[in-house]
Amino acid sequence: MTQDTQTQDTDNPIQMPPERLLQVENLVKHFPITQGIFFRKQIAAVQAVSGISFHIDRGETFGIVGESGCGKSTTARCVLRLLEPTSGKVLYRAESSDGSSGSHEIIDIASANKAELRRLRREMQIVFQDPYASLNPRMTVASIIAEPLVVHGIGDTADRIERVKELLKVVGLNPEHTNRYPHEFSGGQRQRIGVARALALNPAFMVLDEPVSALDVSIQAQVLNLMGDLQDEFGLTYLFIAHDLSVVRHVCDRVGVMYLGRMAEVADRDTLYERPMHPYTHALMSAVPIPDPTIERNRRRIILEGDIPSPINPPTGCRFNTRCPRAEFPRCSEEIPALKEVEPDHWVACHFPEVKQVV
Amino acid sequence: MTDRNLPPGDGYAALDEAEGLTVEPVTQWQLFRSRFVRHRLAMMAAVVLGIILALALFADFLPLENPTDQLEDDNGRIVNLLSPRAEYWFGTDELGQDVLSRVIYGGRTSLTVAVLTGLMVATFGTLVGSIAGYYGGWIDTLLMRFTDLILSLPLLPVAIVAAAWLREAFRGREALSLAILLGTLLWGTLARIVRAEFLSLREKEFVEAARAAGARDRRIIFRHILPNALSPIIVNATLVIGLAIILEAALSFLGFGVRPPEPAWGAMAANGGRLAVGGSGAWWLVLFPSVALIVTVLSVNFLGDGLRDALDPTQTIERR
């Protein structure tokens, strides 16, 4: 995958600017497809993520958007190493292991050993999409939220119960409900339990994997506001995975647009929504509903032709060339466009970028 | 939760809660118990099984004839094939042995075989299934091909050959040898079921959440996956217990189970059946051991049903 390189700043891989918390370099994740009963041989691979790079600064919310199957959740899971990345680096600025406050060390999550990973787990947590599947139906709320504490051997039983009650209060639930089971709560309440569990270890970094997609719109706002308040209160850094562009505009500071395992465009929120340059971003943005019927009625939707190609056998060159209204051949089907900085902090992977106002 | 679904003592707690007062903490054990007690059939089954177990365990203290004695009347004649009457409630068999005593003592053998087989199957099937399903890869391939091998064995022929051999090795303890034999032959289905459960459960988000929290494999298997796979394990184990009693009967009938003077339900029913068909009309030889067998198997199944529901916290609806 050498021609896939979309490097941003890899002069010295173990150095990061001081404000940077996380830096992903050339992350690749392929899922092998195997055949055979005794001797499994690999016959193909789902190229879920094919070399993406981005960075997240401390205290900011970085959003990744894209349609289903573009690899955004896979990216999130590789960042936390819930999946083993095929290659690439995930540099993370961790609290120093000697315990002295303020000192940091940079660890590559992708190659960290078991002990390092266990220590990192205290700093990075995840909130899942489906509040029904992410809580063990056989455990009480108390044991769900206290689990990270138990795993890392923090406090005794009394301390943990105290902490669980405190966390329930923080996320806006009744602290007396520790002995209940997940099925006794509504979707929004369950998502709050998931948030409380993620907060239990006082993490610095949190992956929010479509945390509100499964919730009613009225509940979405509540949970998003809660996430915002928690970010202010605890100085959290978020990686926000979503496909709802209005939600992303509401919560993210910087946004990356993914298409078929590659990053198409990365920019800060306002730039991306006001001056998108990648044709795929144009199409995405033109689908965002505008809450003004006169504008909404008169705007032109960019409707893409065809389906998203299979990640088992992705198009050569630019992965978007099969559906791109601006594609010019043979360049777009032969040469992979690098993610270039076309203006300060605005990165686009396209041979023919063009500013277009669509929202 | 509505008041209707609460056990009597907790109804007030619900009222208190509605008024904004705190709820008395209820332990997991109390919840389990209240859910189980509400399951009437299971409660009845538990009582019946309790009685059967107690009879079998304390048979020596009951005023019973010796199950292997040939009874004689005052004239020294053997009283064989007497129908049920005041002295012999369940009648006597063709050798003049007391059927009531044999049914009660036979419970020892049959229950030992059944319970030991059930335990062995539950332990071994769960272990193999969990390891295969959780770790996957070549471990899975290896264990599952072994399971296929066990499942492909024709049950009776193999059981007959193995029983003949085991009976010599465990002379005088036929029940144990039968349990080992049946346990070894019957765990395959459960292993497959448990593996399938593990395959689907290990991809669940709550397992991923535990992993993200830093939980190790052991914790994930025992705290997260196994409790959620409990229902099929309990159901299968209860089915196996029933099956073991019936297979014990089949093997005894063929002469590879419990040796004749020793009482066991399956052997008694099989033997009685042969005599009844033979024209003696001795229905009591079939009826009593069969009823004991059926009542036990049914009770075990109902008990399993109740246990499964009681262990499932999402079950709150009152049972008839």
Interface residues (C-beta under 8 A of the other chain):
Chain A: I37 F38 R77 L80 L82 L117 R118 R121 R122 M124 Q125 I126 F128 Q129 D130 A133 S134 L135 N136 P137 R138 M139 T140 E147 P148 V151 H152 E176 T178 N179 Y181 H183 E184 G194 R197 L201
Chain B: M1 T22 V23 P25 V26 Q28 T141 K204 E205 F206 E208 A209 A210 R211 A212 A213 G214 A215 R216 R219 R223 H224 P227 N228 D312 P313 T314
